Amino acid sequence: MNIGCKVLVFFTCFFSVTAEIYIVTMEGDPIISYKGGDNGFEATAVESDEKIDTTSELVTSYARHLERKHDMLLGMLFEEGSYKKLYSYKHLINGFAAHVSPDQAEMLRRAPGVKSVNRDWKVRKLTTHTPQFLGLPTDVWPTGGGYDRAGEDIVIGFIDSGIFPHHPSFASHHTALPYGPHPSYKGKCEEDPHSKLSFCNGKIIGAQHFAEAAKAAGAFNPDIDFASPMDGDGHGSHTAAIAAGNNGIPVRMHGYEFGKASGMAPRARIAVYKALYRLFGGFVADVVAAIDQAVHDGVDILSLSVGPNSPPATTKTTFLNPFDATLLGAVKAGVFVAQAAGNGGPFPKTLVSYSPWITTVAAAIDDRRYKNHLTLGNGKMLAGIGLSPSTRPHRSYKMVSANDVLLGSSGMKYNPSDCQKPEVLNKRLVEGNILLCGYSFNFVAGSASIKKVAETAKHLGAAGFVLVVENVSPGTKFDPVPSCIPGILITDVSKSMDLIDYYNVTTSRDWMGRVKDFKAEGSIGDGLEPILHKSAPEVALFSARGPNTKDFSFQDADLLKPDILAPGSLIWSAWSENGTDEANYIGEGFALISGTSMAAPHIAGIAALVKQKHPQWSPAAIKSALMTTSTVIDRAGRPLQAQQYSETETVTLVKATPFDYGSGHVNPSAALDPGLIFDAGYEDYIGFLCTTPGIDAHEITNFTNTPCNFKMVHPSNFNTPSIAISHLVRTQTVTRRVTNVADEEETYTITSRMEPAIAIEVSPPAMTVRAGASRTFSVTLTVRSVTGAYSFGEVTLKGSRGHKVTLPVVAMGQRR
């Protein structure tokens, strides 16, 4: 008996080493597009933008049929125990994920009924004041009945790292109106395996986790990843609260209140689909299963702060892979999808969100900045950052360097200037003084944290601390961190050198270099209050940039990305007490972090408000309303600017382009009443794919189960509220169709402008559109000169009743 166990263990180890995870798609339609004819099963297909009725017997019986076919195929090809099926995908794509050897994967590729076999790849996380900045309390929430009705009965699904359900941002008792049963959502709630309590409470309406691929790959650790929807990272709680957290939750840390936090749609319901984990991110097989389940359950909006580690090279085009194909199915089922653009900026072609059915969100800096200063004994004032109280007013303190207060040689095992270990520093010399520490690479790598510096300084009785940056790599991002005691980070290397010079000149030493007397003095200012800037919004340095790419040779696509800009820098939101993603916020209830991960849930929440007001609108209509009403002007009335590197690798501001911000910065109140929309449905997305050069029609049919149509002629004719032509030879005319969603007829004047290298004309110059009716117009672009660079412009439709719709235009002239 014991020998048998040992043999079994050995076989399992051997199998796990050689096997990998593959996503297999099968012939035959998934539920969303099945039109009947398979063994007598009746049709389950939905029209474009229509939800699946997963309770019907037609759907459940066909779903069982598909799963049986997946199991039969695997059972016929392989011996039991030599493979493991992880998921059956039935609703949006027809296929399964399995843990098999490369040889078995090759057998699957050759098996009858198999359309594609793709090796799984990894995804990663794309890591409050913003409701006021966006005008929600005054201009948007009142139209839906106030904040306590904003987002009523809209379900936002989060594919992320889970949720911390005990946070006040998600409490069901934080509202005067109790949450009743949802009229249509069908998702389930897992229980906490330890407390046996449900993760749901009425506000949180669904909570599930997906980790079969992570487990099969040997990446899952239940001690830190939690085999439940519990957020062991912090990221998922943060994004959920940005989109749909309760209104008016005090943001308190270290005894100070930084304001009140609120989600964009504070009354919306939250459905959690955990598929991301702290150390390794996630696997596409798990993410696809989470999306499939979310659409089955009936979510209205999907928020995805997740993107691939690298483009999936197993498919020829960025638009066709199991991840994007599943999201196409979600949009066909009427689900609006917001995805983070990625954090590879400010460099071009760094987007990780490509497809026209997805709303790709770039990150902006809003008007709130935190600054602080250190005043030296010689009167010099050095600027820095630090969310901390000041040292006592009208008083200076001696400053002591960590390297000068070591306890013997005890600090040699560590980097003592990091100030991470109080036990290596002499408390007698630090107490009552300001501790000077060095900002080393350990802070960038995550093995050192500002939070730990503050704890070290407090433990030693210091009056405060200063972190000095002596050298910096391009791209190093410094965010202010809340501190329990006075503290400041000097980020400018030249200012750091001023401090070091002052310290060295005033500190007397013996012949061995030991300090005889500390005479350097300083005081730390108050960094708790934000400064509001009129230059906001600006495109954040890290926000991924276009042009969009259509394949993995990085050829430009005829589709503008990103789509829209939303706040994503220094966003206060909920955090998980178990969260370890940010060393500075371990054990805290809130975190102030940046990323396009933070921008995407802003758009998801605002989309929920638009969906609440216009429940029949398609995902494309909601996307259009957000895009065409956005702004390219900052608060000071100037064109939007973007953070960029200068020639000396310092951060500077340059005029932003549509490759930075898409259509512009979101304007929620205008999006509720756009006047015109550019609508699109499933057939339009298929047309875009079919007319994109280089995409094989057979591959399109494999992923979409839909034959090609070429009525669109060119992908630039796809009916989206932007125009992109990457290879403009001589002259090209594109068409757009608008629908009047206002209550009355309106006459629109159409104007255009373009940079000199490209000529632009619109036709007709004006048109009247009846309420509910649609009209088309054309835009003709002509090459004047070939510059080797894109030209930028816009088309504006100005209505007689006050509506205004703007489309960004990007084009590059070519000789042939």
N, C-alpha and C positions, 0 to 999 in steps of 0.2 A: 504493500500500500504506500509506504513512504517512497519507494523507488519510483512508483508511478507518478507521485506528486512532483518529484524532482525532474522527471522527464518532461512533464507538462510545463513546469516553470522554464526549463531550458528552451522548449519549443516556442513558448510565448516570447521570451527574450529575443530569440533568433528572428522571429516573425516581425517584432516591432522594430528591429534594427533595419531589416531589408525592405519593409513595406513603407508605402507613402499614401497620402490621401489624394484621391482623384474625384473630380466631379464629372459625372457621366450624364449626357442628355440622350433621350430616347426618341424614336419615331412615335408619332401619335401626339395629339394635342393635349396640353394641360387643361385643367378645368376652365380656365378663363377664355379659351378659344376653341373648345371642342364643340363641333357643330353636328354631332351625331354620326351614326354609321358603323361604330365599332361594336360588334357582337350584340347589337340590339340596344345598347345603352343610348338613352335620349340625350339631346344636346344640352350642354351646360354653359355655352359661350355667352358672354355679356357684350352689350354694345359698348362703344368707347365711353369712358368715364362713368361706368355703371358698376356698383358694388356687387360682389359675388354673394348669393344667398346660400351660405354654407350650411344652413339648417335643412335645406330641401333634401329629400330622399334621392333625387336625381344626382345631386352633387356628391353626397356621401357614398352612394353606391359606385359612382364612377371613380371616386378617389380610392376606394378599396380595390377596384379593378386595376388601376394603375400601380398601386403598391404591390399587388399580387404579381403583376408582370415583372416588376423590378426584382422581386424575390425569386421568381421562377428562373429568370435569366442567370442570376448569380448562382442559384442552386444547380442549374444544368451545367454551368461552366466549371465550377470549382467544388472541391471537397469541403464539407462542413468543417469549420475550424480554421480553414486556410485563409479566410477573409473576414472582414467585419463591415456590414452595412451600417453607416452612421445615421443617414437621413434618407427618407423618400421625399422628393419634391413633386408636388402634384398640382398646386394651384396656379402658379405663375410660369413655371417651366416644368416639363415632364422629364424627370431624371432622378438621380440619387447620388449621394456621396458615399464612398467606400474606402476602407483601408486595405489596400492590396499591394502586391509586389509589382515592380515594373513589368515583369513578364506577364502577370495576370492583366495588367492594364493594357498591354499589347493585344492579349486575347480578347478583351472587351472591345477594343477598337475594331477588330475584325468580325465581331459577332453580328449576326443579323439583327436589325432593329436598333442598333446603336448609331447615333448621329455624331457624337463628339465625346472625347475623353480629355479632360484638362486636369493637369496636376494642380493641386490647391496651392495658393500663395497667401502670403500674410498681408494683413492690413494693420494700420496703426491709428492711434488717436491723433487728431490734428489740434494738438494743443497750442440795491444797486440804483445807479444814477440814470441809466439809459432810458427808462420809461419817460422821465421828464424831458431828457434831451430830445427824444423822438416825438414829444407832444402827446403821448397817449392819455394821461389823466385829463387834459383839457379838451383835446380835439377828437379823440377816438373812443375811449371808454364810455363817455356820455351817450354816444349814438347807439350803444348796445345795452343801455340801461345802467351804466355805472360800472365801477371795477368789480362789484360783486356779481355782475352778470357777463363780464367780458370773457367771451369764449365758452359760454354756456353750452354744454352737451357736445362740444367738439373734443374728439379724442386725439391726442398727439402721442405717437409711438416713438420711443427713443431706442435706437440701436446703439448701445453704449456699454459702459462698465457697471451698470446696475444702478441701485438707488439706496440711500440711507433713509428708510421710511420714517424714522423717528424725528426727523428734522422739522422745525416749525413751518418751513416753507411748504411742506407737504401735508400738514396736519388738516384733518377734516373739520376740526372744531374752530378753525380760525375764520369762520365765516358765519354771518347771521343766518344764512340760508343753508340748511343741511343738504348734503348730497343724497338724492334718491337713486334708485336703480337706473342705469343708463338704458335708453329705449332700444338700442340695437347692438351694443358691443358684446361680443361673445367670448372674450379672452378669459383665461383662468389665472388664478393667483396661487403661486407656490407658498408653502409654509417655511418659516425659518426652521432648519433641521434641529436647532438647539432649543429654542423657546417654544416651538410648535405654533407660533403666532403667524397669522396671515400677513403678507406684505401689503395687503390692500386695505383701504379705509374709506372708500368713496371718492376721495380725491385721487389717490392711486387706484386705478380701476383694473389693472392687469399687471402681473409680474412673473416673468419666466426667465430661465437662463438656458443658454445653448453652449455646450462645451465638448460635444462628442469628438469633433476633429482635434481640439486642443488635447483631449485625453489620449486619443489614438497616437498623436505625435509625441506624447510624453512631455508636453509643455505645461500641463495643468498641475498645480500644487494646491490641494484643497485647504491647506492651512492658511494660505495667504490669498488665494483666489476665490474662496468660498463657493461651494457647490450649491448656490442659491442665487437669487437676484440681489443679494447684499453687495453693496458697492465697497470693494476693497481697495479702491483707487482714489475716488473723489471726483473724477472727471464726469461720470454719469450723473451724479447728484447736481453738480454745477450746471451742466447743460439743461437738465430738466427744469431746474428752478429759474433759469433765464427765460425759457419759453413759457412756463406755466406755473411758476411758484406763486404762493399766496402773496397778496398785497400787504405792504406795510410791516414787514418783518424786520425788527431792529437788528442791524449788523453790529454786534458787539464783540470786541476783542480786547483783552488786557485792560478791562475796565473803561474802555472808551467806545462810544457809539459813532460809527462812521456814516450813519444815515439809515434809511429804510430800504429794504430790498423788495422787489416785486417782479413777477414774471410779466411778459408781454401780454399774455392772455390769462390773468390770474384765476379765472373760473373754469378754464379748460381742464379736462381730465388727463391723467398721465398713465400711459401704458408702457411698461418697462420690458425690453427684450435684451437681456444682457448677453453680449457676445464678444466683449472686449475685456482684457485682463491686464493686470498691472505690469508684469515683467515682459510679456511677449506680444502684447497687442491682441491680435485675433487672427482667425483663419477664415477665408472666404466661405468655406463650406458651412461654418457655424453662422456667419453673417447672412448668407443666403437663406438658411433655415429660419433665422429670426425674421427676416423680411417676409418670407412666405407665410409664416405664422401670423405676423402682424396684419397682413392683408386679409387673411382668413378670418381673423378676429374682428375686423371692421374698423381699423383706425382710419381717421380722416387725413392726418398729416404724418409724415415720417421725417424725423430729424436725424441726420447722419453726420456726426462729427468724426468721420472715419474715412480713410482713403488707403489705396494700396501702397506698400513699401516701395514698389516699383511697378511699372506697367506690366500686366500679364502677357508675357511674350508668346504664350501658346495660341493667342488669336492674332490675326493679321491687323486688326483695327482696334482702336481704343474704344469704339462704341459697342463692339460685340464681344462679350465675355459673359460668363454666368452671372456675375455681379450686376452689370448694367442691364443685361437681358431680364433679370428678375425685377429690377426697378422699372423697366419698360412695362412689364406685366402689372406692377403696382399702379403705375399711372393709368394704364388702361382700365383698371378697376376703380378709378376715380380718386386715387390717393395722391396728394401733393407731396413732392419730395424735395427737401432742402438738404444740400450737402456742402460741407466745408470745401473751399477751393484748394486748401493745402498751405503749408507754411514754408515753401521753398523760396519766397521772395527775398530780395527784389529782382531776382534774375528772371529772364524771359523763359517761356515754355516750361514752367514749373508746376502747372496745374495738375491735380490728381482727380479732377471731376470734369468729364468730357461731354456727356451726351445731351442732346437737345431736350429730352424729357425730364431732365434734372435741373433744378434751380441751384446754380453754383454761386456760393456766397464768399466774397472777399471781405477782408477785415479792415475796419477804420479805427482811427484814434478819435475819441469824442472830445468834448470841450473841457474835461476835468483832468488836471495834471497835479501831481504832488511834488513839491520841491521843499528843500531844507537848506540850511547853511551852517557852517562851522566858523566861528569868529576866533581868530588867533590872538595871542597876547600882544602881537605887534600891530594889531588893528586890521589886519587883512581878513577879508570875508571870503570863504571858499564855498562855492555852491555844491550841493549834493542832493541825494534823495534819502528819505527815511521817514516812514509813518510812525513818528514817535513824539512824545512830549519833549519840551525843552528842559535843559538843566535849569536850576534855580535862577530866576532873573537877576540881573545886575551883579552876577558873580562869575568869576573864572575858576577853573579847576586845573590842577597839574595834569599833564598828559604823560603816560608811561607806555613805552612800547613793550609788547609781549615778549620780544626777544631779549629785553633788558630785565625782565622780572622772572626768569626761569628758576625753578627749584633745582639747583645743581645741574646735572646732565640728564634729568628725567625727561626732558622734552625731545631728546635726540631721536627717540623712536618714532616721533610724530613730526608734523610741521607745526611748531608751537605758535607761529605767527597767525595760523588759522583761528586760534582762540576757540577750539572745539572741546578742549579738555581742561577744566578748571584745576584739576589735581596737579598739573605740571607748572602752574604759575603761583607765585608768592603772594598770598592774600594780603599780607601785611603791607606790601608795596603797592598793591592795586587798590585797596580799600579807600574809598573817598575820592579817587582820581578817575580821569578818563583813560580807558584802555585803548591803545592803538593796535590794530590788527591788520594783517595783509590779506587782500583778496586774491587767492591763488587759483590755479586751475581746478583745485578740488571743489570749489564752489560751482564751477561750470559743469564738472563731471557729476555733481550731486552727492559726493561723499562729505562735503562740508556745507553748512547752511548758516544764513544770517540769524535764523531762530536760535541755533545753538550758540552763536557768538553772544547774543543777548542773554541767554541763560547762563553762560559762563561768566559774563560781566556781572550779572545780578548775584550769582552765587558768591563771587569774590567781593561783593560790596562796592563795586565801581559806581561812580556817579554817572557813567555813560560809556559809550564805545564809539570808535571811529574805524571804519573799514577803508583801507587805502588801496586803490587800483594803481599798480605801478606799470603794468603793461597790459595791453588788451588786443585780442585777436579780432579781425574784422567779423562783424556779425554778432559779437557778444551783446546780449540784450540785458539791460539792468532794469529791473522792476522794483518799485518801492515795496518794502516788506514791513508789516506792522511789528512793533517792538514793545516789550513790556517795560523797557527803561529807555532814557534818551539815547539815541543812536543815529548815525549817519553813514552813508556810503558815498565816498568821493570818487565819482566815475571818470572825471576828466584827469588824464594822466599828468598834464602840466600842473593842475591844481594839487594833485597828490605830491608832486615833486616840490611844490612850494611848502607844503606841510612838512615833508621829510627834511628839507633844507632848514626850515625854522627849528625843527626838533633837534637836529644835529648841532646847529650853531649854539643853541641855548643849553644843551645838556653837557655838563662837564664830566670827564672820564679820567680814570687813572691810566698809567702807562700800559696796562693790560687790556684796556678798552672797557673796563667795568665802570658803571655809572657811579659817580660820586654824589651828584645832586641833580634831581629832576627840576628844571626851571621853565620848561615849555608849558604854556597855559592856553586854555581855550574854553569855549562855551558852545553848546549845541542849541540851535534854534528849534522852534515848534514846527513840526512837519505834518501835523494831523489834519490841517484844513486844506482842502483842495483850492487850486487857482483855476478859474474858468477862462478859457481861451476863445477868442472870436475866430481864430484861424481854423477851428474845427468845422467839419470833419476833415481828416487827412488820411490817406491810404497808409496803413502801417507797413513798416519796413519788411516784416516777415511774410506779409500776405502774398500768396502765389500770383504770378503774372501770366498773361497770355503772351503770344497767340496760342489758341487751342491747337492741339495736334490730332490728326486723324489716324496715325499709325505709329509704329515703334521705330520708324526711321525719323520720327519727329517732323514729318511733313505737315505743313499748316493745313488746318481744316477750314472749310467755308462756313464757319459757325463761330460767332463771338463768344468767348468766355473770358473772365467770369461774367455772370449775369447781373449781379447787383452787389452793392457795398453796404455793410451794416457794422455796428459797433463790435469790436473784437479785441480791444486793447485795454488792459487794466479793468476787468469786469468783476465787480463784487457779486458773489453768488454763494449758494449753499455748498457745503463741503461735508464729506463723510468723516465721522470720527475715526473710522478705520482707514481713512484714505492715506496712502503713502506716495501718491504720484508727485507731490510737491513737498520737499523736505521742510520748507518754511511754514507749512500749514498742518503738520502732523498733529493730530489730536484736537484740531480747531473745528469750529462749526461753520466758518465761512472762509473763503479764499479769494484773493485778488489776483487773477491770472489772465493771460493773453493767449490769443490764437484764433485762427479761423474757426476752430472748434467752438469758440464763444459767439462768433458771428452767425453761424448757421441756425442755432436755436432762436436768435432774435427774429430771423425771417420765418422760422416755423411758427413762432408765437403770433407774429403779425399776420401770417397767412391764415391762422385760426380765426382771427378777428374778421378778416375778409370773408372767409368761409361762413362764419356765423351770420354775416349780413346778407351774403349771396349764396345760400346753401346749394343752389343748382349749378353753380359755376364749375367748369372743368378745371383740372390742375393747370392747364395752359392758360385759361382765362385769369386765374388768380396770379400766375406768374406774370402775365402781361400787365395786369393792373399795377403790380409792384414795380415793374420795370419802367413803364411809360410815364409814371408819375414821379419817378425818382429825380433827384437834383444833382447837378454838376457844379453848383455854386456853394461856397462855404458860408459860415455865419457872417463873415465880414463883406460878403458880396463879391468875392473874387473866385476865379475858376479853382476847382479842387486841386490840391497839391498832393504829391506822393513822396514819402520818404525814400531816399535812394542813396547809394554810395557816391561820394565825390572821387576825384582822381587820387586823393590822398587817403582814401578809404575811411573818411569820416562820414557821418550821416548828415545829409543835406536834404533840402526840399526842392523838388522840380515840378513843373506843370504835369499833372496826371493825364493819362489817356484812357480810352475805353479798355485797353489791355490791363489796366490797373483796377478799374472800378466797374467795368461793364456798362450798364446804362446810367449808373450814378448811385448816390446814397439814398437809401430807402426813406420815403416820406409817407408814413402810415395813414395820416388823415386823407391825403389826396388819393391813396390807393383804394379807399372805400368807394370813391365816386370818380372813376377814371374817364368816363364819357365813352371812349372807344376801347375795345379789346382786340387783340390779335389771337384768335382762337386756333387750336390745332387738336387733332385727335390721333388715334392709333394709326390710321391709314397714312396720315401726314408723316408720322415718324418713320413708317416703312418706306415711304417715298423718299425721304431724306437719305436713308441708308442706301436705297437702290440706286440713287443718282450720284452718290459720292464715288468718285473714281477710285479704283483699286480695291473696292469691296466686292467679293465674289457673291453672286446672287444665291448660289447654293448655300454659302455660309449664313446668309441672312435668313433663308428658309429654315436652316438647322436651328437657329436660335429663336426665331419668332413663329415658326409653323405657319407662315403666311407667304404666299407667292409675291414676287416683286411686281411693283407698278412703277412706271417711268413717266407718268403724267407731269411730274414736277420738273422734268428735263434737267434741272441743275439744282444742287443742294442749296444754293443761295436763294432759291425761290421758296424754301421752307418758311411757313408763315409765323415767324418769330419777330418780336419787336426790336430787331437789330438787323444790320446788313453787314456781311463779311464776304469779301471776295479776295482770296489769297493769290490768285493768278489771273489778273485782269489783262487780257490782250485786246487792244483796240477799244471796242465798245461792248458793253453788256447791259441788258435791261432785266431788272428783277421786278416781280410783282408782290404786292401784299394785299391782304383782305382784312378789312376792319368791320366790326359789328358794333352798332350803337346800343349800349346797355343802359343808357339814361332813359328817363321817362318820356322825353320829348324829342321831336325832330331837331337836328342841329346842322348848321352849315359850317364846314371846315375849310379854312384857307391852308394850302400846303406850300411850305417854303423849304429851301434846302441851302446848305453851305458846305464847302469842302476845301481842304487845303489845295494850293495851286497846281500840284502835279496831276490831279484828277479833276475833270469837269463833271458836274452833276446837274441833272435836270429831272423834274418831277412832272407827272401828268396824271390827272388833270390838275390845274392850279387851284381848283376849289371843287367841293362836292357837298351835296346835301344828303344826309343819311337819316332816314326815318327811324323812330324808336323800334328796336328789335331787328332792323334790317341790316344788311351787309353791303359793302361797296369795295371795289378794288381800285388800287392806284399803282402806277409804275414809277420806278426810279431808274434812270439811265446814267451809267458811269462810263466816262471816256478817258483814255490815257492821253495826257498832254505831254508828260515827260517821264522817262523811266529813271527813278532815283535809287532803286534798290532798297527802299524803305516803305513802310506803310504810310498812307495818308489818312487823315481822320476828318470826319465831318458829322453832320446830323440832318435828319429830316424832321420838320416840326409841323404838326397839324393843330391849328389854333381854331377853337370852336366859337361860334357866335354867342353861346350861352356860358362861356367862361372856362370850358374844358381845354386842356392843352396836353398833347401827346407828343413825345419826342423819341426818335429812334437814333441810336448811334450808328455811324457808318464807318467801316474800315476797309481799305482796299490797297493792294499793291500792284502797280503797273508792271507788266512784263512785255518784252519785245515779241515773244512768241510762246 
